[in-house]
Amino acid sequence: MKTFERIPKLFQGNEACFMFIQQGSFSIRMPDKFINFSEGQGFLAKCFDYFFETNPLQRVQHEYIEVIGVLLFPEVVKEIFQIDIIPTKRKGDFNLKKIAVDRLLENFKTSIDILLDNPELADDQMVKTKLKEFILLILRTEQGVSQQAFLSSLFQIEATEFKKTILANIYSTLSITEFAHLCNMSESTFKRKFKQTFDASPIQYLKAKKLEKSAALLKVKNLRISNIAYDCGFNSIASFSRVFKEKYGKSPSAYRLT
């Protein structure tokens, strides 16, 4: 697809996935982390709410992004391995993690390329065989974990505390609707939870924190005002200047001089 600024995860529910990044680069904004990915890398993700994002530099460097995805569903995994996918007490260490694409995974990707180019070869049995091969390859990265424990944990989300999600993304350009998506809530539920947690509306609290940080950064003389605006989560210099002047009575450049 063509590069984009930000899009939500576009998968079905109750699935895990792996992606090989074939072309381009992008970042993934999780509830509590922001991870960059580039060509030749891969990631394994559970089914939870997150965003794909690209920054202006990434959009200039790459006009298109291409990935190959392997989607995993509990009922399919259960059929392939003849095991029950049941909740486990094992505490996983990820919702999404970078996976090094070694020689074995690279060879697997090459075989998938052939099937994508020749879909008539990909009957049900072939697809199940390739899925089983893939899962066994990924299991190699989970040392000391049984097959059943790993496959069960693959479909269990590691919940992120609401407050931690907000604090990890204060200086982003996320809209309130996008914040709600990241927290897996409706917008109305998100606003109520936010008010209970921070004793302020999302717009009031986030704007105050962004302005507080920008005022502190303006004291660093060698930082460009445009960079400060971006780093503090404003969509443009114009909107940053307008909101800053409303708060401090001066433009960012005038504030810096005083």
N, C-alpha and C positions, 0 to 999 in steps of 0.2 A: 504494500500500500504506500501511498505518498506520505511523506513525513507530516507530522501533526504537532500541535502544541501539547494537548493532553486529552487522552481518551480513557474511559473506565475499562476495566477488564471485561471482555466480551465473551465469556465462557458460560456454559450451562452450570446449574447448581450441582453440588455433590460430585465434583470431579477434581482430579489432580492433573497436572500437565507438566510436560517438559518442553522447552523450546531451544532449538538450535538457532543462533543468530547468523544468518547467511550473509546479510548485507546491511550496512548502516549501523547506527548506534542510537541508544535511547536509555532512559532511566526508568526505574520503577519506584513509585512512591507508595510505601506500605504504611500502615498505621503508625509505626514507630521507627522506620528506617527509610533511607533513600539510597538506592543502589544503582550504579552505572553499569551498562552492558555494551559491548562492542562486538564487531565481527569475530567469529571464531569461538565465541563463548557460549555457554548454555546455562539454563536455570531450571530448577525443579520447584514447582509451586503447588500448594494445596488450594482448595476452593475457598477463597475469601475475597474481600473487596479491596482493590488497589487500583492504581492508575499507571498507565504508560505515559511518559512525558519525554519531550525533546526540548532542548534549549536552542536559542538562535544559532549558536555555533554549529551544533549538530545538524540543524536544518540547512545550513549553508554547505556543510561538508557532504551531506547525503540527501539526494532528492527522494530516494525511496528506501523503505525498510522491508526486508524479506526475512521471514523466519519459517522454519519447519517445526510443526507442533506435534507432539505425541500426547493424546488425551487418554486419561485412565479413569474408568468408572468402576465402582465397587462390584457391581454385578458381573462385569466382564472379567475383572481380576479373580473373583471368586470362581468363575467357571474355568478359567485357564489353569489355576493352581489347585482347584478342588479343596479350598480351605474357606472357613468362615471369616468374613471381615467383620470383626466384633470390636466394640470399644475396648481400649487397653488403658491400663494405668501408667504405661510407660510415658514419661514426659518427653515429648519431642523437643528438638532444639531449633526448629524452624517452621515458618509458614512458607517462606521462599528462600532458596539458597542458590548461590552460584555453584555450578558444577564444571570442573575442568573437563574439556572435551579431549580425552586422550585418544590414542590410536584406535582402540576398540570401538569407542563411541563414534569416531570419525568414519570408520568402516561401516558401522551400522547406518549412519546418516547417508553414506553413499548408496547403500542398498535401498534405503527409503526413496532416494532420488530416482532410482530406476523404477520403482513401483509407481511413483507419482507421474513419471513420464509414460508409463505403460500400465494404465489402470486395469486393463483386461487381465493382467497377471495377478491382481490382488483379490483373490477370492477370500471367503471367510476364514478358511483354514490357514492361508498364507498370512493374513492379518493377525490372527491369534498367535501364530508362530513368531512373528516379528515383535508383537507386544511382549510375549514371554521372554524373548531374547533381550529386549530392552530392559525389562524389569530386573532380570538377572545381572545385567551390566550395572545398573544403578545400585543394586544391592551391594556391589563390591565397594561402593563409597561409604557404606554404613557398617563399619567394622564392629564386630561383637554383638550385632543385633540379629535376632532370628528373623527368618523370612516372614512369618505370620505377624510378629510384633511390628515390623517395619511397614508391611502392607496395611495393617489396621491403623497405625498412626498416620499413614499418608492421607487418610480421609478425616482426621481429627484436627480441628483448628486450634492453634495456640492463641487464646484470647489476649487482646491488649487492653489494658485498663483505659477507660475513657479519657481521664485527665492526661495520661501519658501520650495518647494520640494527639490531643490538642497541643500540648507543649512541644511535641516533636515537629509540629507543622505550623507553628504560629507565623513564621516569616515566609510562608509560601504564598502563592497567588490563588489558592483554593477559594472558590466561592462557598457560601453557606451550604448550597445544595451538594457540592462536591465533598465538603467536610462530612455531611450526613452520610454520603455514600461510603466514605472511608471508615466511618464508624458503624456501618451496616444498620443504619436507622433511617426512618422517614424524616423529612425535614422538621416537621412539627415535634416529633419525639426528641430529635437532636437539640432543638432550641430549648425545650423544657429541661433536658438533662444538663445542658450548658449553664442555664440560669441557676439550677440547683448547685452545680459544682463551683462556679466562679462568681456567683452573685452579680452577674451582669449579662447583658445580651451578647451574643456572639460578635455582632458588628462593633459594639462599644468596646468590648474587651480586646479584640484583635487589633482594632485601629489604634487603641491606646498603647499596646505593646509595640507595634510597628513604629509608631512615632517616637516612643521612648528610646528605642534602639537607634533610630535614624539620627536623633538629636545627639546621642553619644558618639556616633560615627562621624558626624560633621566636625567634631573637635579634632579629628585626625586630618591634618591639612592636606596630605598627599592622596587622599581618597577622592575619586571623582564622584560628583553628585549623582550622575547617572548610575554608577555602580552601587552607590548607597541605596538608591531607590529600588533597584532590582534585588539587592541582598535583603532588603527589609520587606519584600513581598508586594511592592506596588507595581501595577500593570504598566505604568508609563511615568515619565518625568513630570508631565503636565498634571496628572492626578496626584502625584507625590507633592508637588509644589503647592497645589490648591489645598490639600488636606493639612499640610504642614503649616501653611499660613493661617488657616482657620484656628489651629491649636496654639501657635506661638506668636502670631501677629506679625511674622516676618517670613520672607521667602527663605528657603534653605541657604542660598548664597549669602543673604544679608545676615542670617543667624550665625553663619560661620565667621563672618567678619567681627561679630561682637563676642 
